[in-house]
Amino acid sequence: MTDQELVRLALDMRNYSYVPYSRFPVGAALLCADGRVFTGCNVENAAYGSTICAERTALLKAVSEGCRTGWVALAVAGSGEDFCWPCGACRQMLYEFAPGLRVLAARADGTFRQATLSELLPHAFGPESLE
């Protein structure tokens, strides 16, 4: 799967978002080395702290279906003119499973930028920090 195809999946996932409060749909698509793709969208809640981001939705789907390793790239697509990078909570959750993950942050028009998760979360706290 190409980066552009992965971004397109993330853009499409925005259609499933539940965003009555922010009105800012976000979609995500997580590509694994074996070719599987786990998608997600943001789901808001009146108790704002219970809201879940698109990236964590895709992550939870992957883990709950037995895919904990081999994550290659994650595309995140918002609905604005700016590139949609994962929030701090998502960066931390992703780091747990794939510190070297390639992150593709897309704008609503489909253009995107790329960075590694380690670049986005320098000096991260991970499983090795507990040893």
C-alpha positions in Angstrom: 0.0 0.0 0.0 1.3 3.4 -0.9 1.5 6.3 1.5 -1.1 8.1 -0.6 -3.5 5.2 -0.4 -3.1 5.1 3.4 -3.8 8.8 3.6 -6.9 8.3 1.5 -8.2 5.6 3.9 -7.6 8.0 6.8 -9.5 10.8 5.0 -12.4 8.4 4.3 -12.6 7.4 8.0 -13.5 11.0 8.9 -17.0 10.2 7.6 -17.5 7.8 10.6 -16.4 10.3 13.2 -18.8 11.3 16.0 -18.0 14.9 16.7 -21.0 16.9 17.9 -18.8 19.1 20.1 -15.7 20.0 18.2 -17.1 19.4 14.8 -13.6 18.4 13.7 -13.7 14.9 12.3 -10.4 13.0 12.2 -9.6 9.6 10.6 -6.6 7.3 11.0 -5.2 4.2 9.2 -2.5 2.0 10.7 -0.5 -0.1 8.3 1.1 -3.3 9.5 4.0 -5.2 7.9 1.7 -8.1 7.0 -0.5 -5.8 4.9 -3.3 -5.5 7.3 -4.7 -2.0 7.9 -6.6 -1.0 11.0 -8.7 2.2 10.7 -10.2 4.5 13.2 -12.1 7.7 13.7 -12.5 10.1 16.7 -15.5 9.6 18.9 -16.5 12.4 21.2 -18.4 12.3 24.5 -20.3 14.8 26.5 -17.8 13.9 29.3 -15.0 15.3 27.3 -12.3 13.2 29.0 -14.0 10.1 27.6 -13.4 11.2 24.1 -11.1 8.9 22.0 -8.9 10.0 19.1 -8.9 8.4 15.7 -5.3 7.2 16.2 -6.1 5.4 19.5 -9.2 3.8 17.9 -7.0 2.3 15.2 -4.4 1.3 17.8 -7.0 -0.4 20.0 -8.5 -2.3 17.1 -5.0 -3.6 16.1 -4.2 -4.7 19.6 -7.6 -6.2 20.2 -7.2 -8.3 17.0 -3.8 -9.6 18.0 -1.6 -7.3 16.1 1.0 -5.8 18.5 4.1 -5.7 16.4 5.1 -4.9 12.9 3.4 -1.5 12.7 4.8 0.3 9.6 3.0 3.6 9.2 0.1 5.6 10.5 -1.9 8.1 8.5 -3.9 10.8 10.4 -6.2 13.1 8.5 -8.1 16.1 9.9 -10.5 18.4 8.3 -8.6 21.6 8.4 -5.9 23.4 6.4 -3.2 22.4 8.8 -1.4 19.0 9.0 -3.1 16.8 11.6 -0.4 15.4 13.9 -1.3 13.0 16.8 -1.8 14.5 20.2 0.5 13.8 23.1 -1.7 11.0 24.5 -1.8 9.3 21.1 2.0 9.6 20.7 2.5 8.0 24.1 0.1 5.1 23.3 1.7 4.5 19.9 5.2 4.6 21.3 4.3 1.6 23.5 4.1 -0.6 20.4 6.1 1.1 17.7 8.7 3.8 18.6 10.0 3.9 15.0 6.5 4.2 13.4 6.3 6.5 10.4 3.5 9.1 10.9 1.8 10.7 7.9 0.0 13.9 9.0 -2.5 14.9 6.4 -4.5 18.0 5.6 -8.1 17.9 4.3 -6.8 18.3 0.8 -4.8 15.1 1.1 -1.3 16.6 1.1 0.8 15.2 4.0 4.0 15.5 5.8 6.0 12.6 7.4 7.9 12.2 10.6 8.9 9.2 12.8 7.2 8.8 16.1 10.6 9.1 17.8 11.0 12.5 16.2 7.5 13.5 17.5 8.1 12.2 21.0 11.8 12.7 21.9 13.0 11.2 25.2 9.9 9.1 25.4 8.8 7.0 28.4 8.3 3.4 27.2 8.5 -0.2 28.5 12.3 -0.1 28.7 11.9 2.9 31.1 10.4 0.5 33.7 13.4 -1.9 33.7 
